[in-house]
Amino acid sequence: MIAMSDFDQKARDWDKNKMNLERTITVAGQLTKLIPDKTGMKALEFGAGTGLLSFYLKDRFSEITLMDNSIEMLKMAELKMDEKDRMKFKTLFFNLEAESYKEEKFDIIYSQMVLHHIKDTAAILRKFNRMLNPGGILAIADLIKRMVHFMMVV
């Protein structure tokens, strides 16, 4: 049995938190300006939680993988999905800190307020680099000063 994390316990009320919602709307607005308008883009939201950010960005991508290591957060994301969303979204319970992901590559990887929880950010960034298609985009919104407004094209 998997131990329940703090995020598992916060999952049910996550989207009701005004600060989470306002931050997400701001980040989504900035990402929309930065993301090229290309059809067929595959996206990964790292530390997706309830998928709040991806729901705001869903019209920009053909496929979105919501990766998180909180099963309860991902369950909340699935509860929000309608039939059309289920064709676009895939939830993935995965601990990228502990494992390497080699299943597929993405055109963009984005996250918000996740990296400050990661012990070895350099290792995660190397994993992101391997997970991106050539010309892929990495967009991170976080508290870490060296990561603020960080965007990389690989």
PEQUI-V920425 format. One record per pair of residues at least 4 apart in sequence whose ideal C-beta (glycine too) atoms are under 8 Angstrom apart, sorted by the first residue. I is the first residue (numbers start at 0). J is the second residue. If there is no record, write none. Layout:
i->I j->J
i->I j->J
This chain:
i->1 j->70
i->3 j->7
i->3 j->8
i->3 j->71
i->4 j->8
i->4 j->68
i->4 j->69
i->5 j->9
i->6 j->10
i->6 j->48
i->6 j->67
i->6 j->69
i->6 j->71
i->6 j->72
i->7 j->69
i->7 j->70
i->7 j->71
i->7 j->72
i->8 j->71
i->9 j->13
i->10 j->48
i->10 j->49
i->10 j->69
i->10 j->71
i->10 j->72
i->10 j->74
i->10 j->75
i->11 j->71
i->11 j->75
i->12 j->16
i->13 j->19
i->13 j->48
i->13 j->49
i->13 j->51
i->13 j->72
i->13 j->75
i->14 j->19
i->14 j->20
i->14 j->49
i->14 j->51
i->14 j->75
i->14 j->79
i->15 j->20
i->16 j->20
i->17 j->21
i->18 j->22
i->19 j->23
i->19 j->51
i->20 j->24
i->20 j->51
i->21 j->25
i->22 j->26
i->22 j->111
i->22 j->112
i->23 j->27
i->23 j->51
i->23 j->52
i->23 j->55
i->23 j->111
i->24 j->28
i->24 j->55
i->25 j->29
i->26 j->30
i->26 j->52
i->26 j->111
i->26 j->140
i->27 j->31
i->27 j->52
i->27 j->55
i->27 j->56
i->28 j->32
i->29 j->33
i->29 j->140
i->30 j->34
i->30 j->52
i->30 j->56
i->30 j->109
i->30 j->138
i->31 j->56
i->31 j->59
i->33 j->136
i->33 j->138
i->33 j->150
i->34 j->40
i->34 j->56
i->34 j->59
i->34 j->107
i->34 j->136
i->34 j->138
i->35 j->40
i->35 j->136
i->36 j->59
i->37 j->106
i->38 j->61
i->39 j->61
i->40 j->59
i->40 j->60
i->40 j->61
i->40 j->106
i->40 j->107
i->41 j->60
i->41 j->61
i->41 j->62
i->41 j->63
i->41 j->64
i->41 j->103
i->41 j->104
i->41 j->105
i->41 j->106
i->41 j->107
i->41 j->132
i->42 j->53
i->42 j->56
i->42 j->59
i->42 j->60
i->42 j->62
i->42 j->63
i->42 j->64
i->42 j->105
i->42 j->106
i->42 j->107
i->42 j->108
i->42 j->109
i->43 j->63
i->43 j->64
i->43 j->66
i->43 j->105
i->43 j->107
i->43 j->108
i->43 j->109
i->43 j->130
i->44 j->50
i->44 j->52
i->44 j->53
i->44 j->63
i->44 j->64
i->44 j->65
i->44 j->66
i->44 j->108
i->44 j->109
i->44 j->110
i->45 j->66
i->45 j->95
i->45 j->108
i->45 j->109
i->45 j->110
i->45 j->113
i->45 j->123
i->45 j->127
i->46 j->66
i->46 j->67
i->46 j->110
i->46 j->111
i->46 j->112
i->46 j->113
i->46 j->116
i->47 j->52
i->47 j->53
i->47 j->65
i->47 j->66
i->47 j->67
i->47 j->72
i->47 j->73
i->47 j->76
i->47 j->90
i->48 j->67
i->48 j->69
i->48 j->72
i->48 j->75
i->48 j->76
i->49 j->72
i->49 j->75
i->49 j->76
i->49 j->79
i->50 j->54
i->50 j->63
i->50 j->65
i->50 j->73
i->50 j->76
i->50 j->79
i->50 j->88
i->50 j->90
i->51 j->55
i->52 j->56
i->52 j->109
i->52 j->111
i->53 j->57
i->53 j->63
i->53 j->65
i->53 j->88
i->54 j->79
i->54 j->84
i->56 j->60
i->56 j->63
i->56 j->109
i->57 j->63
i->57 j->84
i->57 j->87
i->57 j->88
i->60 j->87
i->60 j->107
i->61 j->87
i->62 j->87
i->62 j->89
i->63 j->87
i->63 j->88
i->63 j->89
i->64 j->88
i->64 j->89
i->64 j->90
i->64 j->91
i->64 j->103
i->64 j->105
i->65 j->73
i->65 j->76
i->65 j->88
i->65 j->89
i->65 j->90
i->65 j->91
i->66 j->91
i->66 j->93
i->66 j->95
i->66 j->100
i->67 j->72
i->67 j->73
i->67 j->90
i->67 j->91
i->67 j->92
i->67 j->93
i->68 j->92
i->68 j->93
i->68 j->94
i->68 j->95
i->68 j->96
i->69 j->73
i->70 j->74
i->70 j->92
i->71 j->75
i->72 j->76
i->73 j->77
i->73 j->90
i->73 j->91
i->73 j->92
i->74 j->78
i->75 j->79
i->76 j->80
i->76 j->88
i->76 j->90
i->77 j->90
i->79 j->84
i->80 j->84
i->80 j->85
i->80 j->88
i->81 j->85
i->82 j->86
i->83 j->87
i->84 j->88
i->93 j->98
i->93 j->100
i->94 j->98
i->95 j->99
i->95 j->100
i->95 j->123
i->95 j->126
i->96 j->117
i->96 j->118
i->96 j->119
i->96 j->122
i->96 j->123
i->99 j->126
i->99 j->129
i->100 j->126
i->100 j->130
i->104 j->130
i->104 j->131
i->104 j->132
i->104 j->135
i->105 j->130
i->105 j->131
i->105 j->132
i->105 j->135
i->106 j->131
i->106 j->132
i->106 j->134
i->106 j->135
i->106 j->136
i->107 j->131
i->107 j->135
i->107 j->136
i->107 j->137
i->107 j->138
i->108 j->127
i->108 j->130
i->108 j->131
i->108 j->135
i->108 j->136
i->108 j->137
i->108 j->138
i->109 j->136
i->109 j->137
i->109 j->138
i->109 j->139
i->109 j->140
i->110 j->114
i->110 j->138
i->110 j->139
i->110 j->140
i->110 j->141
i->111 j->139
i->111 j->140
i->111 j->141
i->112 j->140
i->112 j->141
i->112 j->142
i->113 j->117
i->113 j->139
i->113 j->141
i->114 j->120
i->114 j->123
i->114 j->139
i->114 j->141
i->114 j->143
i->114 j->146
i->115 j->141
i->115 j->142
i->115 j->143
i->117 j->123
i->119 j->123
i->120 j->124
i->120 j->143
i->120 j->146
i->121 j->125
i->122 j->126
i->123 j->127
i->124 j->128
i->124 j->137
i->125 j->129
i->126 j->130
i->127 j->131
i->127 j->137
i->128 j->137
i->128 j->153
i->131 j->135
i->131 j->136
i->131 j->137
i->131 j->153
i->132 j->153
i->133 j->153
i->134 j->152
i->134 j->153
i->135 j->152
i->135 j->153
i->136 j->150
i->136 j->151
i->136 j->152
i->136 j->153
i->137 j->149
i->137 j->150
i->137 j->151
i->137 j->152
i->137 j->153
i->138 j->149
i->138 j->150
i->139 j->146
i->139 j->149
i->139 j->150
i->140 j->147
i->141 j->146
i->141 j->147
i->142 j->146
i->143 j->147
i->145 j->149
